[in-house]
Amino acid sequence: MAGKTENKPGFVARMKAAVTNFFGSVKKFFSDTRNELKKVVWPSKADTKTNTIVVLVVMLIASAVMIVLDTVFGGVLSLVIGA
């Protein structure tokens, strides 16, 4: 047992390696992110405008339906309760 000595790096060397690996990973993350964003096909201005209008119209229709349902169910409930 006395003949076996491990040649481990010291604490400072291990911490330096850990910090280097961490910052290397962070650099790789941002590099990969930038490369992936280059592959994205962004919508045109006209597509964005059309999609925005569609969303607003659907929201208006949904809110009108909810108002009508609320009014109908509120009226039925007031008839049942007799308020």
C-alpha positions as CSV (number, residue, x, y, z in Angstrom):
1,M,0.0,0.0,0.0
2,A,2.9,2.3,0.7
3,G,4.2,1.9,-2.8
4,K,1.0,3.2,-4.4
5,T,0.9,7.0,-4.5
6,E,-1.6,8.8,-6.6
7,N,-0.4,11.7,-8.7
8,K,-3.4,13.9,-8.4
9,P,-3.2,17.5,-9.3
10,G,-3.5,20.0,-6.5
11,F,-6.5,21.9,-5.4
12,V,-5.6,25.1,-7.4
13,A,-5.0,23.1,-10.6
14,R,-8.3,21.3,-10.2
15,M,-10.2,24.5,-9.6
16,K,-8.5,26.2,-12.6
17,A,-9.5,23.3,-14.8
18,A,-13.0,23.4,-13.5
19,V,-13.3,27.2,-14.2
20,T,-11.8,26.7,-17.7
21,N,-14.2,23.9,-18.5
22,F,-17.2,26.0,-17.2
23,F,-16.3,29.0,-19.3
24,G,-15.6,26.8,-22.3
25,S,-19.1,25.3,-21.9
26,V,-20.6,28.7,-21.7
27,K,-18.8,29.9,-24.8
28,K,-19.9,26.8,-26.7
29,F,-23.5,27.3,-25.6
30,F,-23.6,30.9,-27.0
31,S,-21.8,29.8,-30.1
32,D,-24.3,27.0,-30.7
33,T,-27.2,29.3,-30.0
34,R,-25.9,31.9,-32.5
35,N,-25.5,29.2,-35.1
36,E,-29.0,27.8,-34.5
37,L,-30.5,31.3,-34.8
38,K,-28.9,31.7,-38.2
39,K,-31.0,28.7,-39.4
40,V,-34.3,30.2,-38.3
41,V,-36.6,31.3,-41.1
42,W,-38.1,34.5,-39.7
43,P,-41.6,35.5,-41.0
44,S,-41.9,38.5,-43.3
45,K,-43.5,41.8,-42.2
46,A,-46.7,40.9,-44.2
47,D,-47.0,37.5,-42.5
48,T,-46.6,39.1,-39.1
49,K,-49.3,41.7,-39.9
50,T,-51.7,39.0,-41.2
51,N,-51.2,36.7,-38.2
52,T,-51.7,39.6,-35.8
53,I,-55.0,40.6,-37.5
54,V,-56.1,36.9,-37.3
55,V,-55.3,36.7,-33.6
56,L,-57.1,40.0,-32.9
57,V,-60.2,38.9,-34.8
58,V,-60.4,35.5,-33.1
59,M,-60.0,37.2,-29.7
60,L,-62.9,39.6,-30.5
61,I,-65.1,36.7,-31.6
62,A,-64.2,34.7,-28.5
63,S,-64.9,37.6,-26.2
64,A,-68.3,38.2,-27.9
65,V,-69.2,34.6,-27.4
66,M,-68.2,34.7,-23.8
67,I,-70.2,37.8,-23.2
68,V,-73.3,36.3,-24.8
69,L,-72.9,33.0,-22.8
70,D,-72.4,35.0,-19.5
71,T,-75.5,37.0,-20.2
72,V,-77.6,33.9,-21.1
73,F,-76.5,31.8,-18.1
74,G,-76.8,34.8,-15.8
75,G,-80.4,35.3,-16.9
76,V,-81.2,31.6,-16.5
77,L,-79.6,31.5,-13.1
78,S,-81.5,34.6,-11.9
79,L,-84.8,32.9,-13.1
80,V,-83.9,29.7,-11.2
81,I,-82.9,31.5,-8.0
82,G,-85.8,34.0,-8.3
83,A,-83.7,37.0,-7.5
